[in-house]
């Protein structure tokens, strides 16, 4: 099985770079639905994505069988954290939950 933090860092880079092909492969159906809601929330905020932002994946604990990882984006407009929940699906780590952290 792939390493969770490796998978989370790859996902974070795909998210930052808007690599839709990579992102589509990373979600469970539940995670995909939440991602669509998050996308609408981010667009409504009116804050443009910062292509020069740095992103770091930080282990944030467990919730039952799910592993929690925060994706911390730091850029010119400040810092933003996206909380993710990861599930082991057939030996691959998949995003089963995603939300903007307050």
C-alpha positions as CSV (number, residue, x, y, z in Angstrom):
1,X,0.0,0.0,0.0
2,X,1.2,3.5,-0.8
3,X,2.2,5.7,2.1
4,X,-0.6,7.9,3.4
5,X,1.5,11.1,3.6
6,X,2.9,10.5,0.1
7,X,-0.6,10.2,-1.2
8,X,-1.7,13.3,0.7
9,X,1.2,15.4,-0.6
10,X,0.6,14.2,-4.2
11,X,-3.1,15.1,-3.8
12,X,-2.2,18.5,-2.3
13,X,0.0,19.3,-5.3
14,X,-2.7,18.2,-7.7
15,X,-5.2,20.4,-5.9
16,X,-2.9,23.4,-6.0
17,X,-2.1,22.8,-9.7
18,X,-5.8,22.0,-10.5
19,X,-4.7,18.7,-12.0
20,X,-8.2,17.3,-12.5
21,X,-7.0,13.9,-13.8
22,X,-5.0,13.3,-10.7
23,X,-7.8,14.6,-8.4
24,X,-10.5,12.4,-10.0
25,X,-8.5,9.3,-9.2
26,X,-8.0,10.3,-5.5
27,X,-11.7,10.5,-4.3
28,X,-14.2,8.0,-3.0
29,X,-17.8,8.8,-4.2
30,X,-18.4,10.4,-0.8
31,X,-15.3,12.5,-1.1
32,X,-16.1,13.6,-4.6
33,X,-19.5,14.9,-3.5
34,X,-17.9,16.9,-0.7
35,X,-15.3,18.2,-3.1
36,X,-18.0,19.6,-5.4
37,X,-19.5,21.4,-2.4
38,X,-16.1,22.7,-1.3
39,X,-15.4,24.0,-4.9
40,X,-18.6,26.0,-4.8
41,X,-17.7,27.4,-1.4
42,X,-14.3,28.5,-2.5
43,X,-15.6,30.1,-5.7
44,X,-18.2,32.0,-3.7
45,X,-15.5,33.4,-1.4
46,X,-14.2,35.4,-4.4
47,X,-10.6,34.7,-3.3
48,X,-8.5,33.7,-6.3
49,X,-6.2,30.6,-6.0
50,X,-2.6,31.6,-5.5
51,X,-0.5,29.5,-8.0
52,X,2.6,30.4,-6.0
53,X,1.3,29.2,-2.7
54,X,3.1,26.5,-0.8
55,X,1.2,23.5,0.4
56,X,2.1,21.1,3.2
57,X,0.3,17.9,4.3
58,X,0.1,17.5,8.1
59,X,-1.2,14.4,9.9
60,X,-4.1,15.3,12.1
61,X,-5.1,12.1,13.8
62,X,-7.8,9.5,13.2
63,X,-11.6,9.2,13.1
64,X,-12.5,5.6,13.4
65,X,-10.9,3.8,10.4
66,X,-10.3,7.2,8.6
67,X,-7.0,9.0,8.8
68,X,-7.1,12.8,9.0
69,X,-4.7,15.0,7.1
70,X,-4.8,18.8,7.0
71,X,-3.6,20.5,3.8
72,X,-2.1,23.9,4.7
73,X,-1.8,26.4,1.8
74,X,0.3,29.5,2.5
75,X,0.5,32.3,-0.1
76,X,0.4,36.0,-0.6
77,X,-3.2,36.2,0.5
78,X,-2.6,34.4,3.7
79,X,-3.1,30.8,5.0
80,X,-5.9,28.4,4.3
81,X,-6.4,24.9,5.6
82,X,-8.4,22.1,4.0
83,X,-9.2,19.1,6.2
84,X,-9.2,15.7,4.5
85,X,-10.3,12.3,5.6
86,X,-8.5,9.3,4.0
87,X,-9.8,5.7,3.7
88,X,-7.8,2.6,2.6
89,X,-9.7,1.4,-0.4
90,X,-8.3,-1.9,-1.7
91,X,-4.7,-0.9,-0.7
92,X,-4.9,2.7,-2.0
93,X,-5.5,5.8,0.0
94,X,-8.5,7.7,-1.2
95,X,-10.0,11.0,0.0
96,X,-13.3,10.1,1.7
97,X,-14.0,13.6,3.1
98,X,-12.9,17.1,2.4
99,X,-13.8,20.5,3.9
100,X,-12.5,24.0,4.5
101,X,-11.2,24.3,8.0
102,X,-12.2,27.4,9.9
